[in-house]
Amino acid sequence: MPEKTQNTDILIIGGGTSGVCAAIQAARFEVQVTLAEPTPWLGGMLSAAGVCAIDGNHDLPSGLWGEFRDLIYEHYGGPQKVQTGWVSKTLFEPHIANQILKSMVAPYPNITVLHHHSFQQIIETGNVVQGAYLMDDDRNVMRIHAGITIDATEYGDVIAAAGCGYNLGRESRQQTGEAHALRKADNIVQDLTYVAILKDYRRNRSKHHQRPQGYDPELFRGCCQEWARPSDDRLVSAERMLEYGRLPNNKYMINWPNKGNDYNGNLLQKTARERELHLQEAKDHTKRFVYFMQNQLGFDQLDYANDEFPTEDRLALIPYIRESRRLKSVVQLTTNDIIDPYANPNRPIYRTGIGVGDYPIDHHHPESIKKTERYPSIPAFNVPYGVMIPQSVDGLISAEKNIGVTHIVNGCTRLQPVVMQIGQAAGAAAAMAVQEAKQPGRIAIRGLQKNLLNNGVRIMPISDMQPHSFGFESMQKMAVTGLLQGVGESTAWANRFYMYPGKPVTTGEFALHLKRLGKEEAATPLKKMDTDLSRALFLQTIGRIIAIPAKQPSEKEVLAYLRQQHLIPDSVVRSIVPEQIITRDTYAVLLDHVLHPFEKLAVDIKGGVQT
């Protein structure tokens, strides 16, 4: 049968967690988007893989992640209805996630969704990706030409096929400069999991569960207190283990890391047949664990939910892949960048942030490996744009878990909310590249960040301000200029990053910022002072900078002029009039509206200020 040929502006390969967000955000630019997905569902790990307990970003509901969570709340009746587990604060049924994500895509007629279509081969001229060949379940081939292609696959198959370099496994300290990396690299990746969703059938319980082949309860020795080894300590009870993944409507997500149903296997460079064999073993391992829970731990009222996955064995449609091939990108995000984003002034990649996370570095590995691994505590962090751009291939953007991070950093960027933001940024960047006829690595970073801000995405992980806070967006902008810097804090499962909006700004800070903005003459008098910046001094200085027609304009005259020239809105004027000392939130708003440092201090893809 002859192949079909289609043209599209943007081809997204993979309709998973990042792919669906990329499609929605790109469609908001009114470009044509084709979204290819091997399964009948959308959402990947959020839905088809059954990882329906959100880890991280509960206090940072950024962009489409926040929109998705609001729809989850609406469906179930509010936040309390989905706080059913004891780690995650948002849990839901996988099929509901699929329904919601499809409803989010539906309003965009410029998105064409191709279910049951798998990636086969890249279309490439020289080092420029121009689309891909897809194959449907009936083995019909489709050739799709695209202006920009996004790799949103679970394994990073597209970046590999396109000839992009990629990293695999655990790097050495010499390779990454990370103190917590290994002395010698290896090819070990995080465990995958085939998730099961169990349902409480107490009223119609099955008296017999089929024993899986290869079952041995000793496989799970050490999973809980009731099945512990002599050396075990700090184990939770069996009931607590089950409650970890408790979902609404008396269901349970079985995704237990400690001697549970994690499966160790590096599938990334395997053939399709080899992957199939490994994944069957991963499925069988989960079936053994479920049988163990039913028969050894006494949860015989639980069985596979019959109203979730449309699969014969009722397991998830796809495995939960925690670690992919990782792109050799223009910028590689390391733990050094996260622990202190300001430490290396020659590497200010935080300035290019396109999304945020607050989860700790969390890895799933075989028990023997876990004992040798020590990961650093981290603050909340942002993800720089350069991790999505290949070093030597054009026409391609990386999304999902295949972005350019180190193995260690993958432990905190792999979580659902972060991946959703990565996808959203990929969609925006691809659409900008198409509309501006540029390669993704050459679009304006500030233009991308502004679009994301306008769509509710946080570009810095500010913990002490919320979208309704006065000056929130301006503080986000000021934070990525580096004029105002924050302080990170590691707080276990919800790390923080503080900008202290109520703290006074000093005259020295103001002078330094004016100098960076090319206002040296205005900065000179301030250098001799060492006080908190007063409203009067700030406004008088601004008045001189913008040449208000008065020798020494008063505060009221400056404010009136700024309002008259539409430099600041009335709401801002009303907010600052009562203050005597300029605080950081007010300062951020005034600088943003009057001197525009976000735009003037434009940056390249590595965070360097463009001249």
N, C-alpha and C positions, 0 to 999 in steps of 0.2 A: 504494500500500500504506500503510495507516495506521501512524503512528509508534507505537513502543513506549515505555512510560513506566516508569521505575524510580526508587526512592528509595534513597539511601545516606547514611551519615554524612559520608564524605569521598570526593570525586571527585578523582582525580589524572589530569590530562591529560598523557600522555607517559610511556611506560614505559622511559625512558632511564636514564642514570646516576643522576640524582637521584630520578626517579620511582619506581624500584623500591625504593630505600632509604626513601623516604617511606612507601611502602606497608607495608614490613616494620615500620618503627618505629611507625606508627599502629596496625597490627594488634596489636602487643604491648599496646596499651591495651584490646583486645577491643572495638573499635568496628568498624562495617562499612565496608569500603574497596572502592572500585571503581577499577581501574587500566586506563585506556584507552590503547592503543598501536597506531599505524598498521601496524606490521610484525609478522611472526610471531615476532620475537625480543624479549628483554628486555635492557636494558643500554645502549642508545644508543651513545655514543662508545666505551664499553668493549668492545662486541661488534659491534653492527650496523654501526657506522662503521669498525670495524677498527683503532681506536687502542688496540692491545693491548700497548703498552709504557708502563708507568706512570711518570709524571713527578712527582717530589716525594713527600714524606712517607714515605720509606723508613724513617726513624728515628722517625716519629710514626704508628705503625699504630693509628689512632684509630677506634673504633666499628665500623660495618659495613665500612668500608674494611679494617680489620684482620681482621675475620671473613672477608671475601672473600679476602684474601691468604692466610690460613691454609688455606683450601680449595684455592686454587691450589697452594700448597706440597704439600698432601696428594695432590693429583691427580698432580703431576709428580715427587714424591719428594724434596721439600725445596728450600730457598732456592737452593742452587747450581745446581739443574736449570733454574731460570728466569732466571738471570743470564747470558743468552746474548748480549746486546747490549753496547754500550760507553757508553751514557748512562743508560738506565733499568736498574734492578736487578730488575725484575719484568716478564717478558715471557711471553706465553702465546698460544695460538691463539684467535681470536675465538669460534669455535663452543663452545669449552670455557667461556669466560666466560658465554655464553648459557646453557649447561647448568647451570653452578654457580648463577647468579642465579635461574634457575627452581627449582632445588632449595632455595634459601633462601626462596623465596616459598611453595613447596608445603606446608609444615607449617601454614600459617595458613588455615583454612577460611573465615575472615571476609574474605579478599581475593578479589574477583572480578576476573579478568583478562579484558579484552575486547581480543583481538588484532584487527588489521585494522579498527580503528575510529579515524577521524580527527575532530579537532575542527572543528565547523562554526560554532556560534553560542553566545553566552553567554545564560544565563537570569538576568535581573537585575530587581530591583524597586528603583527609586530608585538609591541608590548601593551596594546590597547584592547581591553575586553569590550566586545560589541554585542553581547547577548549570550544565549546558550541553547543547546538542544535539550528538550525534555521528552520523557516517555510516559504515556499513561498506562493504566493497568492492563489494557488490551494490547500493549506494545506498539501503539501508534506513536510516531515521532512527530514532535512539533519544533520547528526552528523559530526562535524568537529573537529578533534584532532589537537592541535596546540602546538608548543613549548612555545610561548608567545601569550597572548591575550591582545588586547588593547580595552578599553571601550571608544569609540568615539560617544556614544549615546547622544541624546539631554537631556535626563532625568537622566543619571547616573544609568540606569537600571542594567547594568552588575555588577557594584561594589556592588549594593544592593543584587543581586542574589548570588554573591560570598561570602557574609557574611562580607564584609568590613564594618567597621564602617563609618558613614557619618554624616555630619552636615546638618541641614535643618532649614532655616529661619534665623532670626537675633539673634546673640549671645549677651550675656551680657558682660559688662566690666570685670567682674570677670573671665569669661571664656577666653577672648582673651587678656586682658591687654590693650585694645584700649580705649583711653580717649573719643572717639566719639561714642563708642558702647552704647547700652541701659543699663539702670540699671537692667532691668529684660528681659530675653530672650523671644522671641515669635516665631511663625512659619510662619511669613509673608515673602514671597519671592517677587522678582521683577515681575511686570506685564509682560504678554506675549502680542504679537500682531499678528493678522492675516493680513498680508500685502496685499494690492491691488495695481496693476499697472494699471493706467488709461492712456488712449491715447486720443489725441486731434483729434476728428472727425469733425472738424469745417466745412469741405466741405460736409460732409454727416451726419450731426448731427441728433441725435434721438430727436424727439419732445416729447417723453414720456419715462420716467424711472419708472420702477415698484417700488411702495412704499413697503418697507420691513415691515414685521409684527413687531409690537412693536415700530414703529418709533415715536419719539418725539423729535422735534428740541431742546427742553430744555436740553436734554442729553448732548448737546455740547455747552451749554452756557458758554462762557469764553474761547473758542478756538482761537478767533481772535478779532480784534478791532471792526469789524462789528457785532459781536454777543457777546458783553461783558456784564458783570454784573456791577452794580454800584461800587463794591469794586475792580474791576480789574484795574490793571495798568501794564505797560510794555508789553502789548500784541502787537503782530505783526499784520499787515493787512492780510486779507484773501489771497490776491495775494502773499504776502511774505510767508505765511504759505504753499501755494501750491508750490512756487518756492524752498522751502527747499529740496524737493525730485525730482526736475526736472532732468530727464534723457535725454540722447541723443535720437534723433528721435521722439521728441514731446511726450514723455511719462513722467509720474509722479509716483513716489513711494509714496504711502499713508501709512505713518508710523509716525503719529503725536501724541506726548505724552501729550500735554496739552489739556485736555477735548476733545481728539480726539478718535483714535481707539485702544488705549491701553485697555487691559482687565485684570482685577485682578482675579486671581484664582490660587491656589496652586494645581497643577496636579501631583506633583512628587510622591506621595504615593497612587494615585488613581489607580483603576483597568482600564483595557483597555476600558470597557464600560463607566465608569465614565469620563474618559478623553475625549471620543468621544462626550459625552453630553456637557461638558464644551467647547470643541473646536467648536461645532456647535454654541453655544451661542457667542463665540468670533467671529466667521465668521459673524453671524447675526449683531453683533455690528459694524463691519467694513462696512457691507452693509448699515446700517443705516447712518453711517458717510458719506459714498460716496453719498447716496441719499440727505443728508443734504447739502453737497457741491454743488451738481448739482442743487438743487431746492431752497435752502435758500440763498446760497451765489452766485448763478448765473453762476456756471461753468457747464452749461448744454451741452456744446460742448464736455465734457469729459465723457468717458465711459470705461468700462473694456477692456483692450487690448486683442484683439483676436489672437495675435501672441506671447503670452508669455506662460502662464502655461497650460499644457494639463489637465485641470480640468473642470468639467461641469459648475461650477459657475465662472470660470476664476480667482478665488482667488489663492493665493500661494498654493503649494503642501503641505506644512507643516507650522505650526505656528513658529513665532520667539520666542524661549524660551530663556529668558535672564538669568535665574538662574536655576541651576540644583541641585540635591543632590551634596554635596561637600565632597569629600573624607576625612576621618580621615587618614591623610598621615604622613609619617615620619617627614616631615617639614610642618608646616602651615604658610602661608604667611599672615602677618598682616600689618596694616597701619604703625605700628612702624618700621617695617623692610623697608618700602618704604620711609617714611619721612626722616630717617637717617640710611642708611645701615651700618654705622660704629659705631652707638651709643653703641651697646652691643658687646664688644669684645669676649664674650662667645657665640655669635650667628652670626658668619660671613657668613650667608647663601648666600650673594651676590656672594661669591667666586664660587658658583656652578651654576651660571647663564646659562640658555639655550635659552633665548629669551628676547625680550625687548618690552616695551610699553611707550607711552608718553601721553596717554589720561587721563583726570581727572577722579575722582570718580563720576560716573554718574548713578543714580538710577531712575528707573521708578516705582512709587508706587501710590496708591490712594492719592487723593489730601489731605485728612485728615491726612494721615501719613506724607506726604511731609513737612507739616508745622512744624512737631516736629523733623525732621531730619537735622542734621548739620554735614557735612562731611569735613574732612581736605583738604587743598590744598596739592598737592604732586608734587615732581619732576618726571622726567622720571625715570624708574625703570627697573630692570631685574627680571625674574621669575626663582627661584631656582629649580633645578632638583627634590629635595625631595618632592615637592608638588604632584608629579605624582606617587609616590610609596606608596602602602598601608602599614599600620603598621604591619599587621599580616597575610597577604595573599600573596603568591608567584605566579609567573607565570602571573601576571596581571599588566598592566600599565594604568593609568588614563589619559585621554586627554579631549579635548573639554572644557566645562565649569564645569566639575565635578572634577576638581583638588582641592587640599587642600588649599583653601584660605578662609578667613573670608567672611561673608556676605558683609561687607563694601568693601573689596578689590575686590570682584566679580564685582563691578561697574567699574573697570578699566581693569580687565583681560578678560572680556567677549567679547571685541571688535574683529572684524574679523582678523586683522593682528596679534594680540597676539595669538589668538587661532590657526592660521595657523602655527606659530612658535612652539607652544606647540605640535601640531600634528607632525611637522617635527622632533622635538626632541624625541617624543615618538617612531617614526619609527626608528630613528637611535639607540636609546637605546635598542629597542626590537631586532633589527638585531645584535647588539653587543652581547646581552645576548645569542642569539641563537648560534652565531658563537663561542663564548667563553665558552659555556655550563655553564653560570652563571645566577643567578637570577638578575633581573633588578636593584635591590638595591645594588648589589655588583660589578657592572661594574666600570671601572676606569672613574671618573668624567672628568679628563683631556683628556682622550681619546675621550669621548663623545663630549666635548667642541671643541677639535681639529677637529673632523669630521664636526661639525656644522660650525666652522669658514671656513673650506675648501669649504663648500657649501654656503657661503655668509651670514650665520646667525650671527647676532651681539649677543654677550653674555654679553656685557655691553652697556647701551644706550648712548654712547658718541655722543654729539650733535655738538661739534666743530671739528670733523674730519669726513671725508667721505671715502669710500673704496679706492678712488683714492689718498687719502692723503698719504704723506710719513709717514711710520711707523704705518699705521692704524691697521694692524693685531697685530703687536707687542704691541701696546698700549692696544688693547683689552685684550691681555694675561696679560700684567702687571697690568691692572685694576682688573682682577679677582684674582691676587695674593695678592692685597692690598698693594703692595710696593708703587705704585703710586695711590693716591686716588683722587676722583673727588668731585665736588661741585654741588649739585642739585639746581634747580630753578623751582618754579611753575609759569607758564606763560599761564594760562587759558587752551586753547584747544590744545596746543602743548608744553608740559612741557619739561624741558631741563636738561642736565647733562653734566658738562664741565670738561674736563681733561687738558685744557690749554697746548696744545702741544708746544707752543713757549716760555713757561716760563722756566727760568733757573732752574737747579737742584743744590742744595747746597751740600757742602762737608759733612754736617751733615746728610743729607738724604742718601748720598752714603754710609757713614759709617754704618748707621743703616741697610741699605739693605744688605751690605756685612756681617754684623753680623748675620742677619736672614738666610743668605745663608751659614753660617758656615765658613766664611772667617774673623774670629776675628782678626787674626794677621795683615791682610791687612787693616782692619778697624781702628786699634788703632791710627796710625799717623794722620788720617783724623779727629779724634775727637777733636783735639786741634785747628783745623782751623774753621773759620766762614766766608766763602766766597762762591760765586757761583763756581760751579765745572768747572774748565777749561778743555779744551780738553787734554792738556798736562798731567795734573795730573791724569785724568781719564785713559788715555792710559798707563801711567807709572805704575799705580796701577794694571791695567789689565795685563800688562806685567809681573809683579812680581807674580801675582796669577797663571798665566798659565805657569810660569817658562820658559820664553823666554831665550835662551842661550846668555845672555849679562847682565853685571852687572847693568847698568842703560840704558836700551834701549830707543832710541829716539822715538818720535811719529811716524816717518816714518818707523822705524824698527818694531814697534809694528803693525802698519797697514799692512805692507808688510807680517809679519808673520801670521796675522789673515787671510789675503787673501790667502796666500800660503797654509795654513792648511784648507782652505775652511770653515773657521768659519764665515766669513761674505762675501757676494757677492760684486763684483766690484761696483755695483750701490750704495751700502751702503757706501763704501769707498769714492766714488765721492761726496756723499751727505754730508759727515762730514768734509772733508778736509778744506773747507773754514771757518769753524766755530772756534771761540776762546772760546766760552762758550758752554757747553753742555746743550742743551734744552731737554725738556721732551720727545719729539718725537724721537730725536736722541738717547737719553739715553735708551728709551724703546727698540729701535731696537738693540743697541749694547748689552744690558743685555740679551735680548731674544736670540740673536745669539751666544753669547760668554759664558754666565754663566747659561743660561736656567732655570730661576726661575720658569717659568710656569710648567715645568716638575718636577723640584726638590722640589717645594713646592706643591706636590700633596695633594689633600684634600679628605676627606670622604664626605658622602652624606649630612652631616650637616655643611660642610665648615671647619671642623677642619683639621689642617695640619697633614698629616700622617707621622709617624716616621719610 
